[in-house]
Amino acid sequence: MNVDKQAFFSIECKKVAILTTVAWYCLFLHVGLIFFFAFIEAYWLSILNVLSVTCWAIGINCFATERLPCALQLVCFEVLVHSVAVCVTFGIELGFHYYLWAIACILLVEQSIPLVRSIAFAALMMLSFALLVTLDFPHLSDFPYPNLLPYIHFLNVMISGLPMIYALASLREMSINSREELALMASKDALTGLHNRRFAQRHLSNIRWFEEHHRESVYIVMADIDHFKKINDSFGHERGDEVLRIVSSIFIDCFEPPNLVIRWGGEEFLFIIHEEEKLTIERFINLITALLSQHKVSREQLKVTLSFGVAEWQQDMSFETAVSRADQALYESKRLGRDRVTYFD
């Protein structure tokens, strides 16, 4: 699965979780309203809330089965009918019309509903809200506890606002996290888990990075898996991928910050090593070679070797120049028979 698909499914799962939480909140709210309206003897509104609970239960099931457009349009209709019904019965003093605002905002979140349709639904919510507030229509009944009207109004403002605040805040956090995840995924090689060439070109060429980290000698090492094309041609790409994963796991075990290992492309790897002398680099490469010699690839018992090219990244030198020198040294290792280390002079 590529980066874009992974990111998409991750975002969709998080969004469904957010909307499902809001749906459960609304379902339990309507359960409470069944008893509230029964208590004040508004029995038809109590029955209406039974239907509302059913709508939200169906909506939760739709969320679980990834039918988001169906769920959102259903609950949108429920909120519209319920809010208008309560306001027509007791007036807007109870504050039930504020739920129209909440659902209008949440509706615009779902991208699977066409934008024009989402805007139309949201506009319908706002139009209904405006008509309820503006038109001086006679309501069907007087609320039996007029002294409680300001408190119930306050509660409805808060209760209707909570899911909207939760949903928008969660989506904001999800957006920030998704950007960070995408940046991380874009900088990693999917097969090996190593940083990729894009990461190197974006971050390591920056002069500030060099000035901050260049407190001791820095060496660029290019490594290449010997006869990798032959491995692919003879044993198949699955074996080739297995070789890449084994080699990369050894690199990951050997490297600690601030040293870096990067999959440069194909069977080539680039190391950025902070050490004081070449002897330390040589010991480091010998460790990698020793660990690699202990691994045999699958049934074929393939012996994998590496060729190395080493160049010092000097203070007045660009990253590209240092890489070019290490690459020249690597070419020399291949020319001399592979499975060896060559230093750029």
Secondary structure, DSSP 8 states (H G I E B T S, - for coil): --HHHHHHHHHHHHHHHHHHHHHHHHHHHHHHHHHHHHHTT-HHHHHHHHHHHHHHHHHHHHHHTT-HHHHHHHHHHHHHHHHHHHHHHH-GGG-GGGHHHHHHHHHTT-TTS-HHHHHHHHHHHHHHHHHHHHS----SS--S-GGGHHHHHHHHHHHHHHHHHHHHHHHHHHHHHHHHHHHHHHTB-TTT-SEEHHHIIIIIT-HHHHHHH-SS-EEEEEEEETTHHHHHHHH-HHHHHHHHHHHHHHHHHH--TT-EEEEEETTEEEEEEE-SSHHHHHHHHHHHHHHHHT--BTTTTB---EEEEEEEE-TT--HHHHHHHHHHHHHHHHHTTSSSEEE--
